[in-house]
Amino acid sequence: MSIAENCEMVLNNIASACRQAGRSIDDVRLIAVTKFVPIERIAEAVAAGIKEVGENRPQEFSSKMEFFEEQGIAPHLIGQLQTNKVKYVIGKAALIQSLDRIELAKEISRLAEKRQLVQGVLVEVNIGEEPQKAGVLPGELPAFLDMISALPGVQVKGLMCIPPNVGEGGARPYFARMRRLFEELGSSAPNGVQMQELSMGMSGDYTAAILEGATMVRVGTALFGARRAI
């Protein structure tokens, strides 16, 4: 199938999941994951209606930024971010979706203040409490958000997660737990912290994520097929 056909299929699946959940399709945003995808192939997805993309690596994000700007595409940084790489994405990423530690938040805030802007972020949650994965543990979220709320250059917009690799059916309970956290924090978040976006679900489980309340799904392989490093 072509990229255009893949886009149509994914969008149709999103619409179907929204209908099943009694939600509007406008409530869910498709973030096309463009890691290792050359600009020519991303352009095919843009022509098929893709409006937002997610890059995993800051330097690849930066190298594609001119193209994203020319196309009017909103780029998100969805991969792990080292503090010394914040300079590549600050003020350019629609959202940094992988905020997972206070040191990173402080560096984002420092550079954002220097440029007289406020950077939108999502807090990455280690919803499966897996020791090998990044992310804030669910029980530590309230204290973490309290600390972040004091940083003037950072605006928390919601949460992101990558559940354990247990298949679509196995992932759904983790998505349900994320939704509960999202809703609980929405009613008790510190000043300056917003719970607007719940980013969860990838190529193998995005329909389950939508059924459990995702407002963003991050889909790469289902759109572009298997990718090789560039």
C-alpha positions as CSV (number, residue, x, y, z in Angstrom):
1,M,0.0,0.0,0.0
2,S,1.1,3.6,-0.7
3,I,1.6,6.1,2.1
4,A,-1.6,7.8,1.0
5,E,-3.5,4.6,1.3
6,N,-1.9,3.9,4.7
7,C,-2.9,7.4,5.9
8,E,-6.5,6.8,4.8
9,M,-6.6,3.4,6.6
10,V,-5.2,4.8,9.8
11,L,-7.6,7.8,9.7
12,N,-10.5,5.5,9.1
13,N,-9.5,3.3,12.0
14,I,-9.3,6.4,14.2
15,A,-12.7,7.5,13.1
16,S,-14.1,4.0,13.8
17,A,-12.6,3.9,17.3
18,C,-14.0,7.3,18.0
19,R,-17.5,6.2,17.0
20,Q,-17.2,3.1,19.2
21,A,-16.1,5.3,22.1
22,G,-18.8,7.9,21.5
23,R,-16.2,10.5,20.9
24,S,-15.8,13.1,18.1
25,I,-13.0,12.5,15.6
26,D,-11.9,16.0,16.3
27,D,-10.9,14.9,19.8
28,V,-8.0,12.8,18.6
29,R,-4.9,14.0,16.8
30,L,-2.8,11.8,14.6
31,I,1.0,12.4,15.2
32,A,2.9,10.8,12.3
33,V,6.2,9.4,13.7
34,T,8.8,10.3,11.1
35,K,12.0,8.9,12.7
36,F,14.3,7.7,9.9
37,V,11.7,8.8,7.3
38,P,13.2,10.9,4.5
39,I,11.6,14.2,3.7
40,E,10.3,12.9,0.3
41,R,8.2,10.3,2.0
42,I,7.0,12.7,4.7
43,A,5.9,15.0,1.9
44,E,3.6,12.2,0.6
45,A,2.0,11.9,4.1
46,V,1.6,15.7,4.2
47,A,-0.2,15.6,0.8
48,A,-2.5,12.9,2.3
49,G,-3.5,15.1,5.1
50,I,-0.9,14.7,7.9
51,K,-0.5,17.9,9.8
52,E,1.6,16.9,12.8
53,V,4.7,14.8,13.1
54,G,6.8,13.3,15.9
55,E,10.6,13.0,15.8
56,N,12.5,10.9,18.2
57,R,16.0,12.3,17.9
58,P,16.7,16.0,18.5
59,Q,19.3,16.3,15.7
60,E,17.1,14.7,13.1
61,F,14.3,17.0,14.3
62,S,16.5,20.0,13.7
63,S,17.7,18.8,10.3
64,K,14.1,18.5,9.1
65,M,12.9,21.8,10.7
66,E,13.1,23.9,7.6
67,F,10.9,21.4,5.7
68,F,8.4,21.3,8.6
69,E,8.2,25.1,8.6
70,E,7.8,25.3,4.8
71,Q,4.9,22.7,4.9
72,G,3.2,24.3,7.9
73,I,3.6,21.1,9.9
74,A,3.7,21.1,13.7
75,P,6.6,18.9,14.9
76,H,6.7,17.2,18.3
77,L,9.8,15.8,20.0
78,I,8.6,12.4,21.3
79,G,11.9,10.6,22.0
80,Q,14.2,10.8,25.1
81,L,15.9,14.1,25.4
82,Q,19.3,14.8,27.0
83,T,19.8,18.1,28.6
84,N,22.6,19.0,26.2
85,K,20.2,18.5,23.2
86,V,17.4,20.8,24.4
87,K,18.9,23.6,22.3
88,Y,17.9,21.7,19.1
89,V,14.2,21.7,19.9
90,I,13.4,24.6,22.3
91,G,10.9,27.0,20.9
92,K,10.5,24.8,17.8
93,A,8.7,21.7,19.1
94,A,4.9,22.1,19.4
95,L,5.3,19.9,22.4
96,I,8.3,18.1,24.0
97,Q,6.4,14.9,24.9
98,S,9.1,13.2,26.9
99,L,9.7,15.2,30.0
100,D,10.7,12.7,32.6
101,R,13.0,14.3,35.1
102,I,13.5,17.6,37.0
103,E,17.0,18.3,35.6
104,L,15.5,18.2,32.1
105,A,12.6,20.5,33.1
106,K,15.1,23.0,34.6
107,E,17.2,23.1,31.4
108,I,14.1,23.5,29.2
109,S,12.9,26.3,31.4
110,R,16.3,28.0,31.5
111,L,16.6,28.1,27.7
112,A,13.0,29.0,27.2
113,E,13.3,32.0,29.5
114,K,16.5,33.0,27.7
115,R,14.5,33.1,24.5
116,Q,11.5,34.8,26.2
117,L,9.1,31.9,25.5
118,V,7.3,29.2,27.4
119,Q,7.8,25.6,26.1
120,G,4.8,23.3,26.1
121,V,5.6,19.8,27.4
122,L,4.0,16.5,28.2
123,V,5.2,14.5,31.2
124,E,6.2,10.9,30.3
125,V,4.7,8.4,32.7
126,N,6.3,5.0,33.3
127,I,2.8,3.5,33.5
128,G,4.1,-0.1,33.5
129,E,6.6,0.8,36.2
130,E,9.3,-1.0,34.2
131,P,12.8,-0.5,35.5
132,Q,14.4,-0.3,32.1
133,K,12.1,2.5,30.9
134,A,12.2,6.2,31.3
135,G,9.3,8.1,32.8
136,V,7.9,9.3,36.1
137,L,6.3,6.6,38.2
138,P,2.6,7.1,38.7
139,G,2.9,7.5,42.5
140,E,5.5,10.3,42.0
141,L,3.5,12.4,39.6
142,P,1.9,14.8,42.0
143,A,5.2,15.8,43.6
144,F,6.9,16.0,40.2
145,L,4.1,18.3,38.9
146,D,4.5,20.5,42.0
147,M,8.2,21.0,41.2
148,I,7.5,21.6,37.5
149,S,4.8,24.2,38.2
150,A,7.5,26.5,39.8
151,L,9.5,26.7,36.5
152,P,8.4,29.8,34.5
153,G,9.7,28.5,31.1
154,V,7.7,25.2,31.1
155,Q,4.0,24.7,30.5
156,V,2.8,21.2,31.3
157,K,-0.1,20.3,28.9
158,G,-0.7,16.7,29.8
159,L,0.7,13.2,29.9
160,M,2.4,10.7,27.6
161,C,3.1,7.0,28.0
162,I,4.6,3.9,26.3
163,P,2.9,0.9,27.9
164,P,4.7,-2.5,28.2
165,N,5.0,-4.4,24.9
166,V,2.1,-6.8,25.6
167,G,-0.1,-6.4,22.5
168,E,-3.2,-4.3,22.0
169,G,-5.4,-6.2,24.4
170,G,-2.7,-6.3,27.1
171,A,-2.0,-2.6,26.7
172,R,-5.6,-1.5,27.3
173,P,-5.5,-1.8,31.1
174,Y,-2.4,0.5,31.1
175,F,-4.2,3.0,28.9
176,A,-7.2,2.9,31.3
177,R,-4.8,3.6,34.2
178,M,-3.4,6.5,32.3
179,R,-6.8,7.9,31.7
180,R,-7.6,7.7,35.4
181,L,-4.4,9.5,36.3
182,F,-5.1,12.1,33.7
183,E,-8.6,12.8,35.1
184,E,-7.5,12.8,38.7
185,L,-4.7,15.2,38.0
186,G,-7.0,17.4,35.9
187,S,-9.0,18.1,39.0
188,S,-6.1,18.5,41.4
189,A,-3.1,19.8,39.3
190,P,-1.0,22.7,40.7
191,N,-1.4,26.2,39.3
192,G,0.0,26.5,35.8
193,V,-0.3,22.7,35.1
194,Q,-2.9,21.8,32.5
195,M,-4.3,18.3,31.6
196,Q,-5.3,18.9,28.0
197,E,-3.5,16.2,26.1
198,L,-3.2,12.4,26.7
199,S,-0.7,11.1,24.2
200,M,-0.7,7.3,24.1
201,G,-1.0,4.5,21.5
202,M,1.2,3.6,18.6
203,S,0.9,1.5,15.4
204,G,0.0,-1.7,17.2
205,D,-2.4,-0.4,19.8
206,Y,-3.7,3.1,18.9
207,T,-7.3,2.0,18.6
208,A,-7.3,0.7,22.1
209,A,-5.7,3.9,23.3
210,I,-8.5,5.9,21.7
211,L,-11.1,3.8,23.4
212,E,-9.5,4.6,26.7
213,G,-9.3,8.4,26.1
214,A,-6.2,9.2,24.1
215,T,-6.2,12.7,22.6
216,M,-3.0,12.0,20.5
217,V,-1.8,8.8,18.9
218,R,1.7,8.4,17.7
219,V,1.8,6.2,14.5
220,G,4.8,5.5,12.4
221,T,5.1,1.9,11.0
222,A,1.4,1.8,10.0
223,L,1.9,4.9,7.9
224,F,5.5,4.4,6.5
225,G,6.2,0.8,6.9
226,A,9.4,-0.6,8.4
227,R,12.2,2.0,8.5
228,R,16.0,1.9,8.3
229,A,18.3,4.3,10.0
230,I,19.4,7.3,7.9
